Amino acid sequence: DTEVTQTPKHLVMGMTNKKSLKCEQHMGHRAMYWYKQKAKKPPELMFVYSYEKLSINESVPSRFSPECPNSSLLNLHLHALQPEDSALYLCASSFYGTVEGYTFGSGTRLTVV
Amino acid sequence: AQKITQTQPGMFVQEKEAVTLDCTYDTSDPSYGLFWYKQPSSGEMIFLIYQGSYDQQNATEGRYSLNFQKARKSANLVISASQLGDSAMYFCAMRESQETSGSRLTFGEGTQLTVNP
């Protein structure tokens, strides 16, 4: 299995809703990432988990809450989002301690109304 | 300081011709990896090719090849025999070994490639 699977592919949510994005990989990668991408721009790093521990938070607002329940699964919990949070959210995973093997999921396109 | 520079916001190529997408990078880390990704309008980030800083030969994957010039710090992507399906945004990215907590990818701004019939 050489894939990173993200669900859902599309999500529309209101500003008072709570929703979660899910990411799963079975490649034995021990580093997992959330990126946010606005239209026509490169992805921007949000969070990094290394061995199921949060190692990097790029000053992301607390309305985004990541969770790594085990080595294969990464969640992003969303609450009280703003319309400007509408974007493509990409999950990725990689081996830890090397520069190889960086794989992205197909993304969740989020619209906040 | 910008670590990855893609100087071509947009490129056009005729179907079946070759095209080169430029990428220069800046790092003081002796160990790093360079990646090219294709992102169609559907959004998925498709891995194309990888070059490690210690690799002796330029990477190739089918119609994709990477022209790696270490001294010039450039890693240009060459697509041979362009197809209509190659129309997409292309990102160059770098990963440095000095990152100690899982390593982020640093992306360029991207090049929008359009293949004309």
Interface residues (C-beta under 8 A of the other chain):
Chain A: A31 M32 Y33 Q37 K40 K41 P42 P43 L45 V48 Y49 S50 S55 I56 L88 L90 A92 S94 Y96 T98 V99 E100 Y102 T103 F104 G105 S106 G107 R109
Chain B: S31 Y32 G33 F35 Y37 S42 G43 E44 M45 F47 Y50 G52 S53 M89 F91 R95 E96 S97 S101 G102 S103 R104 L105 F107 G108 E109 G110
